[in-house]
């Protein structure tokens, strides 16, 4: 049985394969991708739920991981 989650994940996969995406994004961009405020992203970073790189950017794979975990 195909669920809404399966459809959403497939849509993300198709989009990521068709359009070049940055490998890292700012906290503001991550917030937009996740549909939350930048304050929420800051809290997730401080809590260690989202990792940042050495220059303060968030790897796009981290955003994808959080989206997938939301299911």
Legacy VTK file of the C-alpha trace (Angstrom):
# vtk DataFile Version 3.0
C-alpha trace
ASCII
DATASET POLYDATA
POINTS 71 float
0.000 0.000 0.000
1.410 3.370 -1.007
1.104 6.001 1.714
1.253 9.774 1.588
4.734 9.519 3.071
5.866 7.301 0.198
4.477 9.797 -2.293
6.167 12.735 -0.547
9.516 10.960 -0.380
9.280 10.012 -4.050
8.479 13.629 -4.931
11.536 14.807 -2.997
13.682 12.214 -4.779
12.397 13.217 -8.223
12.900 16.911 -7.483
16.417 16.401 -6.156
17.379 14.402 -9.235
16.017 16.977 -11.680
17.173 20.228 -10.123
20.619 20.989 -8.815
20.489 21.605 -5.106
23.136 23.243 -2.991
25.123 20.848 -0.848
24.816 23.184 2.147
22.252 25.829 3.104
21.910 28.619 5.646
19.708 28.233 8.702
17.129 30.485 7.049
17.110 28.339 3.892
16.849 25.171 5.987
13.869 26.693 7.805
12.154 27.398 4.486
12.827 23.853 3.284
11.456 22.399 6.518
8.484 24.746 6.722
9.465 26.067 10.150
10.853 29.324 11.508
14.568 30.068 11.612
14.231 30.164 15.422
13.062 26.532 15.352
16.071 25.586 13.220
18.368 27.387 15.689
16.814 25.361 18.532
17.253 22.115 16.584
20.913 22.968 15.950
21.523 23.797 19.634
19.806 20.544 20.661
22.090 18.616 18.310
19.179 17.403 16.172
20.589 19.169 13.096
24.336 19.270 12.493
26.163 22.174 10.901
29.482 22.205 9.100
32.553 24.139 10.233
31.468 27.357 8.485
27.957 27.410 9.919
26.044 25.902 7.001
23.631 22.989 7.222
24.249 20.068 4.854
21.217 19.499 2.631
21.301 15.836 3.631
20.546 16.961 7.201
17.422 18.739 5.969
16.421 15.623 4.027
16.987 13.471 7.112
14.724 15.669 9.255
12.045 15.682 6.560
12.169 11.898 6.272
11.998 11.492 10.061
8.822 13.571 10.157
7.219 10.991 7.930
LINES 1 72
71 0 1 2 3 4 5 6 7 8 9 10 11 12 13 14 15 16 17 18 19 20 21 22 23 24 25 26 27 28 29 30 31 32 33 34 35 36 37 38 39 40 41 42 43 44 45 46 47 48 49 50 51 52 53 54 55 56 57 58 59 60 61 62 63 64 65 66 67 68 69 70
